[in-house]
């Protein structure tokens, strides 16, 4: 039997395997897919951006339940490792760690004083010798 074009048109199953080819069926399918993708995107955005742990802790502080924060909000693995490493440190190591933290904070305060002095126009005690030079170089220790 010879194949004709009219035979092919009558066989709609081959032409449209997912339905009758109605544009409404296709539109519903695409709309459902689009809404599903939008829902997943919004869900992932909220999980990635919102800090529910901090919100819960602040709410508990406001309601006077500060003692229950550690019971309700679990610590992260990073917090657990940091506390374990801190417990293993000797007293002299703890003092050295605090001294280095204080020196870093002092450097940051000096930088902020310089930067804020440039914004306010007030006289500043430290910073570059040239008033037009806004770059501050902070030398790192041991590096």
Secondary structure per residue as TSV (DSSP state, phi and psi in degrees):
chain	resnum	aa	ss	phi	psi
A	1	X	-	360.0	137.8
A	2	X	-	-88.3	135.9
A	3	X	-	-77.5	132.3
A	4	X	-	-122.2	160.9
A	5	X	H	-64.1	-36.1
A	6	X	H	-67.6	-31.2
A	7	X	H	-66.6	-38.7
A	8	X	H	-66.6	-38.9
A	9	X	H	-67.4	-31.2
A	10	X	H	-75.7	-18.1
A	11	X	-	-94.7	81.9
A	12	X	H	-74.8	-16.8
A	13	X	H	-65.5	-41.2
A	14	X	H	-69.9	-35.2
A	15	X	H	-74.8	-37.9
A	16	X	-	-130.6	84.8
A	17	X	T	-70.5	-20.0
A	18	X	T	-99.6	13.1
A	19	X	S	153.0	-165.1
A	20	X	S	-87.4	0.5
A	21	X	-	85.7	12.2
A	22	X	-	-67.6	135.6
A	23	X	H	-66.7	-26.9
A	24	X	H	-68.9	-38.1
A	25	X	H	-62.8	-44.1
A	26	X	H	-65.6	-40.3
A	27	X	H	-64.2	-41.6
A	28	X	H	-62.7	-41.1
A	29	X	H	-64.4	-45.1
A	30	X	H	-68.7	-37.4
A	31	X	H	-65.5	-41.8
A	32	X	H	-62.6	-42.8
A	33	X	H	-64.4	-43.1
A	34	X	H	-63.3	-45.5
A	35	X	H	-65.0	-37.7
A	36	X	H	-64.0	-43.5
A	37	X	H	-64.3	-40.9
A	38	X	H	-62.8	-42.8
A	39	X	H	-62.0	-45.5
A	40	X	H	-63.9	-40.8
A	41	X	H	-61.9	-46.4
A	42	X	H	-64.5	-40.9
A	43	X	H	-62.0	-48.2
A	44	X	H	-66.1	-36.0
A	45	X	H	-63.5	-44.5
A	46	X	H	-64.7	-39.0
A	47	X	H	-67.3	-38.6
A	48	X	H	-78.0	-34.4
A	49	X	H	-94.4	-45.9
A	50	X	-	-72.4	138.0
A	51	X	-	-103.5	86.2
A	52	X	H	-68.8	-28.9
A	53	X	H	-64.7	-47.4
A	54	X	H	-67.0	-38.1
A	55	X	H	-63.0	-41.9
A	56	X	H	-65.8	-42.6
A	57	X	H	-64.0	-43.1
A	58	X	H	-66.2	-37.5
A	59	X	H	-64.1	-41.5
A	60	X	H	-67.4	-34.9
A	61	X	H	-66.0	-39.8
A	62	X	H	-65.8	-33.6
A	63	X	T	-89.4	0.9
A	64	X	T	82.8	22.7
A	65	X	-	-111.3	44.4
A	66	X	G	-63.6	-30.1
A	67	X	G	-69.6	-24.3
A	68	X	G	-90.3	-3.1
A	69	X	H	-60.8	-46.1
A	70	X	H	-67.9	-27.1
A	71	X	H	-75.2	-37.9
A	72	X	H	-89.5	-42.6
A	73	X	S	-97.6	114.0
A	74	X	-	-73.6	152.4
A	75	X	-	-81.1	149.4
A	76	X	-	-78.4	164.8
A	77	X	H	-62.5	-34.9
A	78	X	H	-63.9	-43.3
A	79	X	H	-64.0	-39.9
A	80	X	H	-64.8	-44.4
A	81	X	H	-64.2	-40.1
A	82	X	H	-63.6	-43.7
A	83	X	H	-65.5	-39.8
A	84	X	H	-65.3	-40.9
A	85	X	H	-66.8	-36.9
A	86	X	H	-67.2	-37.2
A	87	X	H	-67.1	-31.9
A	88	X	H	-78.2	-15.4
A	89	X	S	-71.1	145.7
A	90	X	-	-79.0	170.0
A	91	X	H	-62.4	-41.1
A	92	X	H	-67.2	-35.6
A	93	X	H	-66.3	-37.3
A	94	X	H	-65.0	-40.6
A	95	X	H	-65.5	-43.0
A	96	X	H	-62.9	-39.1
A	97	X	H	-64.1	-42.7
A	98	X	H	-66.0	-39.3
A	99	X	H	-63.5	-43.0
A	100	X	H	-66.3	-37.4
A	101	X	H	-64.5	-40.2
A	102	X	H	-65.6	-40.8
A	103	X	H	-66.5	-37.2
A	104	X	H	-64.4	-42.7
A	105	X	H	-64.6	-38.6
A	106	X	H	-63.0	-41.4
A	107	X	H	-63.0	-42.3
A	108	X	H	-65.9	-37.9
A	109	X	H	-65.5	-41.6
A	110	X	H	-61.2	-42.6
A	111	X	H	-63.5	-43.5
A	112	X	H	-65.5	-39.3
A	113	X	H	-60.8	-42.2
A	114	X	H	-64.5	-46.8
A	115	X	H	-64.8	-42.5
A	116	X	H	-70.3	-32.8
A	117	X	H	-63.1	-37.1
A	118	X	H	-66.0	-34.1
A	119	X	H	-75.5	-38.2
A	120	X	H	-87.9	-19.5
A	121	X	-	82.7	6.2
A	122	X	-	-76.1	159.1
A	123	X	-	-69.3	138.3
A	124	X	-	-124.0	149.9
A	125	X	S	-87.9	-27.4
A	126	X	S	-124.7	161.3
A	127	X	S	135.8	-173.1
A	128	X	-	-65.9	151.5
A	129	X	S	-70.4	-31.3
A	130	X	S	-90.0	128.1
A	131	X	T	-67.5	-25.6
A	132	X	T	-81.9	-14.3
A	133	X	-	-85.6	111.4
A	134	X	-	-97.6	-1.7
A	135	X	-	-81.1	133.7
A	136	X	-	-114.6	123.7
A	137	X	-	-101.1	125.2
A	138	X	-	-110.3	117.3
A	139	X	-	-81.5	130.4
A	140	X	-	-90.7	143.0
A	141	X	T	-82.7	139.9
A	142	X	T	71.0	23.4
A	143	X	-	-146.6	360.0
